[in-house]
């Protein structure tokens, strides 16, 4: 995925978080879909897919495999919402399974959308969250999805690449009460270094 497409996808997520006034983790994808007006249904899939998005009577709909874990269902719903919001539905043949570096750019974009929606970098940074385990628990996503996010977060931590965009700063401010509450109620490495 090229940087321009990545940036557009990331910025779209920030705009949605701001517009929908999302202020805490874990983010409720079902509530977000209801707010946007996109029905989300559970069904049984025989083809091994985790979910799909499609147009029905000119309106988008998301269908999630009911046999998946709740964490997997959340990521799948966010991934499918990404396909809808990025304009992929009806234009491309879409698949949904665990993310892979070999995914085509359309699937990569939906995975970027889902991971940035469910685990916003500035919020993880503000909460001093580093590990895949911490991400999985706080964001209620699968271990595999959390490992991908943790790897990206490590790069961002090394670059100190947080709050560089006005949109990202607004997302951070919207989550500020949540971040402060989480830091206040649980000891963090930042707290222990100041003693």
N, C-alpha and C positions, 0 to 999 in steps of 0.2 A: 504494500500500500504506500503510495507516495505521500510526502509530507502535506501537500495541499489538501488531499482528500482526508488525511488523518485530522488535520486542523479543522476542517469544515465539520467533520463528524463530532469531534471533541467540543467545538463551539456550540453545535446544535444541542448537545447534551446539557451544557451549561445554561443555554437559553431556556430549555425545558425545565431544569431544576429551579431556575429563577421564576419563570412564568407561573409554574404550578406551586410555588411557595413550599418546596420540599426543604425540610429543615433538620431531619434526623435520619440516622441509620437504624435498622435496615430499611431501605426504601421499599414501599409497597407497590409492586408493579401492577397488581390488580387494581388498586385504588387509582394509580396514575392512568391506567387504560380507561377506567370508568370516567375519570375527569376529562380526558381527551375525547371520549365518546367512541372508543374502540372496544367492542365486545371481546371477551376472552372466555373460551370454553375449554373444558377438559374432555378428552375422548381417548379411546384405546387405539393405538397405532400398531398395525401388524408388520409394517415395513422397517422397523427399527429406528425411525426418526423420532426426535424428541418433540417436535412441534412444527407448525407451518403457519404462514400468514397468506391470506388470499383476499380477493375482492368478491363479495357476494352482493348482488344487486347494486353494484357501484360503490359499495362501502367496505372498508377493510375489516377483517376479523382475524383473530388469533386463536389457534387451536393448539392445546398443549397435551402431551401424552400423560395421561393420569397415572400411569404405572411408574413414572420417574420419581426420584426423591423430591421433596419440597425445594431443596436448594437447586437442584437441576431444573425444576419447573420454573423457578424464579429467573434463572439465567436465560433459559429458553424463551420465556415471555419477553424479557428485555431485548434479547436478540431479534425476535420477531417484530417487536415494536420498532427496533432499529430499521429493519427492512422497510416497514411501512413509512416511517418518518423520513427515511433517506430516498424514498421514491422507487424502491426496487420491485415492489409487488406488482405483478403483471408484466414486468419487463424481462425478468431473468428467471431461470430455473434455480430455485433456492433449496438448500438442505440445512438441517440443523442437527448437529452432534457436538461432541466436545471440540473446542477450538484446536486448530493445528497450524503450525507455521506454513504448511503447504496449501492452506486454503486460498481460493481465488480472491481477488480484491473485493468482490461484493460480500463474500462471507467474512473477510477480514474486517470490513467496515462495520458490519452488523455486530461482530464480536467486540470491536473497539467501542461501539455505541453501548453495548450491554455492560461491559466492564467499567466504563467511565460513568455510566448511570448508577450502577449498583455500588461502586467503590470509587467515589470521586477522590482524585489524588490529593487535592488540598484539604479535604476532610480527614483522610488517613494521616496526612502529615500533621495537621493540627492536633489530632488525637495521639500522635507519636506511635502510630501503628506501623510495624515493619514486616512481620513474618506472615507467611501464608496461613498459619493457624489463626493468628489474630484477625486477618482479613476474612477468613472463612466464618469465624464466629461472629464478628461485628457486622458483617455485610450479609450473612446468611446465604453464602454461595458455596458451590462444591469446592472440594480441596483442589481439584485440578484447575478450575477457574481462578481460585485464590493464588495458586502457584504462578500462573501467568501474570496476574496482577502484581504479586510481590516482586517478581523479576523486573517488571517495568518500574515499580516504585523504587527499587534499589538504584536504578539509573537516575531517576529524578532526585533521589536523596544525594547521590554523588555530585550531581550538577547544581544542587540547591535550586531546582527549577520550579519554585512554587510562587503563586500570587504574582505572576508576571503579566497577566492579562486583566483588564478591568472586569471582564465577565467572571474570571476565576476569583477575583477578590470579592465580587458580589456574592458568589456561591459560598465562599468562606464565611462572609459576614452573616449570611442567612443561616448557616450551621453553627454560628458562634456559641449560642446558648448550649447546644448539644455538646460541642467540643469542650467547653468550659466545665460542664456538668460531668462529662466522662473523665476529664483530667482531675477534677476535684474528688470524685468518688473512687478512683483507682490510682494507686501509686504508679508512676511512670519513671523510666530512666532519667528523664529531665529533672524530676523532683529529687531523685537520689543524688544527683551530681551537685546540687546546690547546697547540700548539708555539710 
